[in-house]
Amino acid sequence: MKIAVYGATGAIGSTIVTEARSRGHEVTGISRSGSDLTGDAFDPTFSAGVSAQHEVVVSALGPSRTSDDGTRFPDTIANLAATLGDRRLVVVGGAGSLTVGGVRLVDTPEFPEIYKAEALKGAASLEILRAAHESVDWTYLSPAPVILPGQRTGSYLVGDESPVGDQISIEDYAVALVDEIENREHVRARFTVAN
């Protein structure tokens, strides 16, 4: 399968690239520098060209915690969805939009303030996808509340809107994401994984 990965030089993006390639997929890593392809996911001409040449587009981009007005990341996800054509978009999401008792984690008093702006941008991008035209083929994968480098065990728990554990390794998150690309179990939906 031909897979494009935006954010391919980041911790999560590079792990997704490695995992997908280890399974024999043809992967194009995309970043602003130092990858297979250089470009900006916010540029509709560039993103349309990427979509046309791949079967699946993965956004492993992360919202800025401080450096924009709060719209750049959601607008980038909106652009990827708008220029997708008949391809599939899989988004590396955040945990802040997961809910416990009907309350988003980002809205709870315990949510760390340092991550709040980032989490709200991620939650906004999920709502953009949920409101997208039914022709847009998307999946949004939220990690457990804590995601850190660790071991690739190849196993994980799966949930829908609420956390199913406290943490996941980046390696097993990448396994889950590539499993989803291959198996298409969460179409036009968000899901979450944990160790």
C-alpha positions in Angstrom: 0.0 0.0 0.0 1.2 3.5 -0.8 1.2 5.6 2.4 2.1 9.2 2.9 3.1 10.3 6.4 3.1 14.0 7.3 5.3 14.8 10.3 7.6 11.9 9.4 10.6 13.2 11.4 8.8 13.5 14.7 8.9 10.8 17.4 5.5 9.4 16.5 5.7 10.0 12.8 9.1 8.4 12.4 7.9 5.3 14.3 4.8 5.0 12.1 7.1 5.2 9.0 9.3 2.4 10.4 6.3 0.2 11.4 4.6 0.6 8.0 7.8 -0.1 6.1 8.6 -3.2 8.2 5.3 -4.6 6.9 6.2 -4.0 3.2 4.2 -0.8 2.6 5.6 1.9 0.3 5.9 4.9 2.6 6.7 8.5 1.7 7.8 10.5 4.7 6.9 14.2 4.5 8.2 17.1 6.7 9.4 20.6 6.3 13.0 19.3 6.1 15.0 16.1 6.3 12.5 13.6 4.9 11.6 11.8 1.6 9.5 14.8 0.5 9.6 18.4 1.7 6.3 20.4 1.9 3.6 21.9 4.0 0.3 20.1 4.8 -1.3 23.6 4.9 -0.7 24.1 1.2 -3.7 22.8 -0.7 -1.8 22.4 -4.0 0.9 20.3 -2.3 -1.5 18.2 -0.2 -3.7 17.5 -3.2 -0.6 16.2 -5.1 0.3 14.0 -2.2 -3.2 12.6 -1.9 -3.3 11.8 -5.6 -0.1 9.7 -5.4 -1.0 7.7 -2.3 -3.8 5.4 -1.1 -3.6 6.5 2.6 -2.5 9.9 4.0 -1.4 9.9 7.6 -1.2 13.1 9.6 1.4 12.7 12.4 1.5 16.5 12.8 1.2 18.0 16.2 -0.4 21.3 17.2 1.8 24.0 18.5 1.6 24.6 22.2 2.3 28.3 21.9 3.2 29.6 18.4 -0.1 30.3 16.7 -3.6 31.7 17.2 -5.2 28.3 17.7 -6.5 27.8 14.2 -3.4 26.7 12.2 -3.6 23.0 13.2 -7.3 22.5 12.8 -7.1 24.4 9.5 -4.3 22.1 8.4 -6.4 19.0 9.2 -9.3 20.6 7.3 -7.1 21.2 4.3 -5.9 17.6 4.3 -9.6 16.4 4.4 -10.6 18.9 1.7 -7.8 17.8 -0.7 -8.1 14.1 0.0 -10.1 13.1 -3.0 -11.1 9.4 -2.8 -8.1 8.5 -0.5 -8.1 7.8 3.2 -6.9 10.1 6.0 -5.7 8.7 9.3 -4.9 11.3 12.0 -2.7 11.0 15.0 -4.9 12.6 17.5 -4.7 13.7 21.1 -6.1 12.2 24.3 -7.6 15.5 25.5 -10.9 15.0 23.6 -11.4 11.5 25.2 -14.3 11.6 27.7 -14.9 10.1 31.2 -18.4 10.4 32.4 -19.3 12.6 29.5 -16.6 15.2 30.3 -13.6 15.7 28.0 -10.3 15.1 29.7 -9.1 18.6 28.6 -12.1 20.1 30.5 -11.3 18.4 33.9 -9.5 20.3 36.7 -6.7 17.6 36.7 -5.7 18.2 33.1 -2.2 19.8 32.9 -2.4 23.4 32.0 0.8 23.2 29.9 -1.0 20.8 27.4 -4.4 22.5 27.4 -3.9 24.8 24.3 -2.5 21.9 22.3 -5.3 19.6 23.4 -8.0 22.1 22.5 -6.5 22.4 19.0 -6.6 18.6 18.7 -10.2 18.4 19.8 -11.1 21.1 17.3 -9.5 19.0 14.5 -11.6 16.0 15.5 -14.8 18.1 15.3 -13.8 19.3 11.8 -13.5 15.6 10.7 -16.8 14.7 12.3 -18.5 17.6 10.4 -16.8 16.7 7.1 -18.9 15.6 4.1 -19.7 11.9 4.2 -17.4 11.3 1.3 -14.4 12.1 3.4 -12.8 8.8 4.5 -11.1 9.5 7.9 -10.0 7.9 11.1 -8.7 9.7 14.2 -6.6 7.7 16.7 -6.3 9.1 20.2 -3.6 7.6 22.4 -3.9 6.9 26.1 -3.4 10.0 28.2 0.4 9.2 28.4 2.3 8.3 25.3 6.0 7.7 25.6 8.9 5.8 23.9 9.0 2.3 25.1 8.8 -1.3 23.8 6.9 -2.7 20.8 4.9 -5.5 22.3 2.4 -5.7 19.4 -0.6 -5.8 21.7 -2.9 -3.1 22.9 -6.4 -2.4 24.2 -9.0 -0.6 22.0 -11.8 1.7 23.0 -14.0 4.3 21.4 -14.6 7.6 23.3 -13.1 6.9 26.7 -9.6 5.9 27.8 -8.9 2.1 28.1 -5.7 2.6 30.1 -3.3 5.3 31.3 -0.5 4.9 28.8 0.8 3.5 25.6 4.2 3.2 24.1 4.8 5.1 20.9 5.8 1.8 19.3 2.5 0.1 20.1 0.6 3.2 19.1 2.3 2.9 15.7 1.4 -0.8 15.5 -2.3 0.1 16.2 -2.3 2.8 13.6 -0.8 0.6 10.9 -3.2 -2.2 11.9 -6.1 0.2 11.3 -4.7 1.2 7.9 -4.6 -2.5 7.0 -7.9 -3.6 8.6 -10.2 -0.5 8.3 -12.2 -1.2 11.5 -12.8 2.5 12.4 -14.1 4.3 9.3 -15.2 7.9 9.9 -14.7 7.4 13.6 -12.3 8.1 16.4 -10.9 5.3 18.5 -8.3 5.0 21.3 -5.6 2.6 22.3 -3.6 1.8 25.5 -1.2 -0.9 26.8 
